[in-house]
Amino acid sequence: MVDRLVIAYGDYWGHWVNAASFFGNVILIASLTTSCRPHGIGGRGVIPPQVMYFSGPSPGSWSI
């Protein structure tokens, strides 16, 4: 992917676009994770129902 960016933007800016997109995605994922966690900074402690749906089975439903 970096090769395509270097071809499109040149050697200098291609690497900067790659680094910016990587760290931008890290920040995006961290902000989404923090906003959905019940103990997030400044959060209300409420997890939206659609997040609960995708979080997997409840611990009481596991069979050993």
Secondary structure, DSSP 8 states (H G I E B T S, - for coil): -HHHHHHHHHHHHHHHHHHHHHHHHHHHHHHHHHHHSTT-TT--S---HHHHHTT---GGG---
